[in-house]
Amino acid sequence: MILDVVITLASLAAAAAIAWVVRGRRARNGVPAPGPRRVLFPFLGRSLSKPALQAALRLARAEGATLVPVYLAEVPRHLPLDCALPGQSAVALALLDAIEQDARRCGVPVDARIEKGRDSRHALREMMAHERYDRIVLAAETANGGDGFSPDETAWLLANAPGEIVVLRPDRVNGNGRHDARERPVVASAA
């Protein structure tokens, strides 16, 4: 009986010590504990939209939310959906690492993911099925077809995803070297 009490007290002391160390580590790193709110940041391809990432980080920080960057990996149809994709995995890990570094500098907690699908729309569908979130922030593709979501993918997401969706289109400069007033971030909410 006394041995059980001693073991229980030792376990409680160990748990308190672990909690104290973890809390101290978070405070030293300047990253708050993950909050209940989550901002999804899906992306694909080989590069990131810095403006979209910065917008996602600002929103997450303002709301005390966790940023959930999700790399969408396309799996060719002739391969099983759960197969290894070493090339895409290397790209994804490098980009996710860059996001985590930016988030750490901003004091935003991160919970990174890789989601597979047959195409980007299928991967988006899988992401929405597997993740809990309050808002999605994504980048529209650039005028030269660079990494980002196509108008069709963006329209599909707006029509099918619950919650708020923020779409950022890259800023364009008109022929006069001035920003076109119509080229501002597009914000939409799908309920």
N, C-alpha and C positions, 0 to 999 in steps of 0.2 A: 504494500500500500504506500509506504513512504517512498519507495523506489519509483512508483508511478508518478507521484507528485513531483519528485525531483526531475524526472524525465520530462514531464509536462512543462515545468518551469524553465528547464534548459531549452526546450524547443521554442517556447515563447520568447525567451531572451535572444535566441539565434535569429528568429524571424524579425524581431525588432531591430537587431543589428543590421541585417540584410536590408531592411527597408530604409534605415538611416543612411547606409552607404549608397544605395541607389538614388535616394533623394539628394544627397550631397553631390553625387556625380552629375546628376541633371543640372543642379544649380551651378556647378563649376563649368559645365559645357554651355551654359546659357540657354539650354533647350527646356521649355516647360514640359510637364507631364502631358501625354496625349489627352486631348479633350474629347468630349462626346460627339462633337460635330466633325464632319469629314468633308473635305473638298477633293473630288476626283480630278486628276489631271491626266487624261489619256493622251498618248502620243505614239507616233509610228515613224518609221524611216530611220535615217542615219543622223538627223540633227534635231535640235530643239528650237522652238520659237521662244526667244528670250522675252519678248513682250508678254506672251501668254503665260510663261512661267512666272514672271514677275507679278503679273496680275493675280495668279493663283496664290502665290506666296503672300501678297498683300491682303487678299481676302481671308486666307487661313489665319494670318496673324491678327487681323482685326476682329475675327470671330472667335479666337482662341481654339481654332480647329486644327485637326491633323491633316496634313497634305498627303494624299494618296496618289502618287504618280504611278500610272499603269502603262507599261510598254505593251503595245498590241503586236503580237508576232503572228505573221501569216504562215500557215502550214500548208504546203502543196497537197492537193487532193489525193495524190498517189501514196502519201505517207499517212501513217496513223496520227490522229490528233495529239496523242501524248508522246510523240517521238521527240528525241533530242534535236535541238537546232543550234549547233555550236556557233555558227556565224552570227545569227541573230542574237543569241545569248550574249556573246562578247560585246556587240554593239549596245544591247539593252543595259548590261551591267555598267558599261562606261557612262552612258547617259544617266542612268539612275544614280550613279556615284556623283556626277556633276550636280544633279538636282539636290541630293542630300547635302552636299557642301554648301550650296546656295541657301538651302533651308536652315542649316546650322547657323550661318552668318545672320539670318533673319530671326532666329529664335523660334522656328516653327518645327514641331515634331513631324516625322515622316514615317509612313508605313508603305513601302514600295512593293509593287507587284509586277508580274509578267502574266499576261493573259493571251492564250492561244485561240486562233480561229482560222477558218478556211479563207476568210478575207477580212478586211477591216470591219465591215458591218457585223459579221458573225462574231468577231472578237469583242466588239462593243456590246453586242447582245449578251455574250457570256459575262463580260465585266458587270453589266447591270444586274444580272442574275446572281452573281457571287458577292457583290460589294454592297455595303450599307453606306449611303452618302446623303449629303444635304444639297450639294451643288456640284455641277460639272463645269470645268473650264477647259476649253480646247481652242486650238489654233486652226484657222482655215488655211487651205493651201495657198502658196504664193502665186503670183501671176505667171511665173515661169514653170509652174507645176511642181514646186518644191514641196518638202515634207509638210504635211498638214492634212486636214480633212477636206475632201472635195465638197462642192456644193450639194451633191446628191447625198453624201454621207451625213453632212451637217443637217440637211432637211429631214432625213430619216431619224436622226437623233432627236431633233426638235419635236417631231411627231410622236416618238415612241418612248422617250425617257421621262420618268417622273422627276419632279423637282426643278430647281432653277438651272438654267444652262447659260453660260457666258461664252460667246464665240468672239474671238479676236481675229480680225483680218489684218494682215500686214499693211502698214501705212504705205501709201504710194505718193510719189511726188509728180505733179503734173508738168507739162512742158515748160512752164514758167519758173520751175524750181521751187514752187510753193506747194504746200499740202492742200489737196482737194478736200473741201469741207465734208464731202460725202464719204470719205474714206476713214471713218472713225470706227472704234470697236462697236460691234453689234451685240446687244444684250437682249436675250429673250427668255421668257419663262414658259415652260410647258407644264401644265398641271394635269 
